[in-house]
Amino acid sequence: MATTEVLSSAEEHMKKAVEQLKKEFQTVRTGRANPALLDRVEVEYYGSAQSMKNVANITVPDARTLVIAPYEKSLLKEIEKAITNSGLGLTPNSDGAVIRIVIPALTEERRKDLTKLVRKYAEESRVSIRNIRGGARDDLKKMKGKEVSEDELKRQEENLQKLTDKYVKEVDKLVELKEAEVMEV
């Protein structure tokens, strides 16, 4: 494996870590309705846990409302139970055909808690990026002497560090944006 392959593989993994962070951030409630809020909610469906989007259509008619239309009416109660037990602090209201969830405004205390959660997700992402850097650095060091000169190894390690810095900065930007979104009243 060439040093360029090691770097491109590391970059690919770093991109995936940032994409995963974006997905995590979508599940953080910001006072606005977003179907991604329910991504982690699982519904009991014929004896197995199913993702909400597999058992219902989720729409956003306005900024503070989610409407969930189950594919099968028999799932209404199960979906209500799953949302209530999800720990998201949402209250489902059923009219017999669909479930409406009004997203309440966030309290100052809840906003601060969500900011801590955002920072926790970001730190996990930074650690993941640094672990990818460490693995790539080990791969580069294995090539030393055989395939790569010491000078080339140093150059590639510097390039690897630049990649790492680039993706950590991207994580920092995402955190800044998400924190501003969470703290927005």
C-alpha atoms as one frame of an Amber mdcrd trajectory, in Angstrom:
protein
   0.000   0.000   0.000   1.348   3.415  -0.974   1.442   6.392   1.354  -1.143
   8.187  -0.798  -3.532   5.242  -0.302  -3.058   5.467   3.461  -3.840   9.202
   3.410  -6.862   8.876   1.127  -8.226   6.042   3.276  -7.736   8.147   6.424
  -9.463  11.109   4.780 -12.395   8.928   3.737 -12.813   7.678   7.306 -12.559
  11.233   8.688 -15.292  12.371   6.272 -17.486   9.531   7.539 -16.865  10.605
  11.148 -18.019  14.146  10.299 -21.091  12.802   8.460 -21.942  10.684  11.491
 -21.690  13.778  13.682 -24.122  15.600  11.378 -26.583  12.712  11.796 -26.162
  12.820  15.577 -26.836  16.558  15.565 -30.095  16.037  13.643 -31.431  13.987
  16.558 -30.814  16.839  19.020 -34.044  18.731  19.613 -33.837  22.463  18.907
 -37.418  23.610  19.402 -38.124  23.158  15.699 -39.933  20.179  14.223 -37.600
  17.831  12.366 -38.430  14.220  11.390 -34.851  13.240  12.329 -35.848  13.751
  15.986 -37.594  10.387  15.778 -34.734   8.506  14.052 -33.723   6.735  17.254
 -37.267   5.897  18.338 -38.024   2.236  17.757 -41.539   0.827  17.525 -42.525
  -2.727  18.471 -43.817  -4.248  15.234 -44.769  -7.929  15.100 -42.277  -8.857
  17.789 -39.288  -6.866  16.539 -38.112  -3.287  17.017 -38.461  -1.180  13.880
 -37.267   2.343  13.121 -40.074   4.922  13.125 -39.538   5.726   9.442 -40.083
   2.043   8.577 -43.579   1.958  10.087 -44.938   5.479   9.481 -44.784   8.544
   7.290 -43.506  11.598   9.184 -44.336  15.081   7.915 -43.721  18.620   9.165
 -46.789  20.795   8.473 -45.332  23.781  10.362 -42.233  24.770  12.361 -43.433
  23.251  15.647 -45.510  20.226  14.596 -44.742  16.687  13.485 -47.494  14.529
  12.005 -46.994  10.772  12.043 -49.224   8.666   9.789 -48.700   4.952  10.492
 -48.727   2.608   7.507 -51.050   0.385   9.568 -53.676   1.825  11.937 -53.011
  -0.985  14.414 -49.616   0.631  15.107 -51.030   3.884  16.520 -50.836   2.759
  20.165 -47.359   1.234  19.737 -46.048   4.430  18.123 -47.545   6.575  20.909
 -45.968   4.311  23.526 -42.568   4.391  21.793 -42.569   8.208  21.607 -43.675
   8.570  25.222 -40.949   6.158  26.412 -38.227   7.638  24.169 -37.033  10.219
  26.700 -37.342  13.016  24.135 -39.869  14.871  26.275 -42.488  14.805  23.514
 -46.209  14.240  24.032 -48.016  12.428  21.204 -51.691  13.286  20.521 -53.683
  10.791  18.487 -56.944  11.455  16.663 -57.411   7.819  15.654 -55.794   8.207
  12.238 -52.578  10.199  12.780 -50.412  11.273  15.679 -49.546  14.928  16.132
 -46.609  16.075  18.189 -46.315  19.737  19.076 -42.694  20.558  19.795 -42.665
  22.671  22.961 -40.372  25.668  23.308 -37.181  24.761  25.135 -36.460  26.065
  28.619 -33.107  27.717  29.331 -32.052  24.718  31.440 -32.957  22.252  28.674
 -31.020  24.350  26.139 -27.925  24.152  28.341 -28.346  20.372  28.671 -28.651
  20.056  24.888 -25.523  22.188  24.443 -23.632  19.748  26.690 -24.952  16.860
  24.587 -23.814  18.614  21.393 -20.322  19.074  22.879 -20.223  15.416  23.946
 -21.084  14.258  20.400 -18.448  16.615  19.007 -15.759  15.334  21.361 -16.581
  11.748  20.379 -16.177  12.787  16.760 -12.823  14.491  17.448 -11.590  11.373
  19.271 -12.680   9.250  16.325 -10.763  11.508  13.911  -7.652  11.352  16.105
  -7.918   7.549  16.288  -8.077   7.435  12.489  -4.942   9.609  12.406  -3.207
   7.225  14.818  -4.074   4.184  12.709  -2.876   5.886   9.531   0.349   6.987
  11.246   0.995   3.376  12.307   0.423   2.226   8.721   2.889   4.836   7.475
   5.528   3.826  10.035   5.291   0.198   8.914   6.437   1.365   5.459   9.518
   3.143   6.796  12.736   1.806   5.325  11.106  -0.728   2.985   8.861   1.360
   0.751   9.309   4.894   2.067  12.304   7.025   2.984  12.411   8.797   6.341
  11.987  12.213   4.666   8.940  11.009   2.715   7.507   9.530   5.926   7.893
  12.900   7.696   6.188  14.686   4.780   3.275  12.261   4.767   2.875  12.507
   8.555   2.679  16.300   8.170   0.027  15.857   5.455  -1.858  13.498   7.764
  -1.765  16.099  10.537  -3.076  18.761   8.132  -5.961  16.438   7.228  -6.692
  15.849  10.904  -6.660  19.586  11.644  -8.984  20.235   8.693 -11.616  17.758
   9.924 -11.334  18.815  13.569 -11.959  22.417  12.432 -14.991  21.201  10.476
 -16.301  19.533  13.664 -15.709  22.777  15.589 -17.682  24.753  12.965 -20.567
  22.272  13.150 -20.604  22.535  16.954 -20.691  26.320  16.797 -23.638  26.272
  14.386 -25.566  23.649  16.360 -25.014  25.429  19.687 -26.295  28.673  18.152
 -29.330  26.783  16.829 -30.012  25.199  20.245 -29.641  28.477  22.151 -31.839
  30.403  19.673 -35.132  31.385  21.320
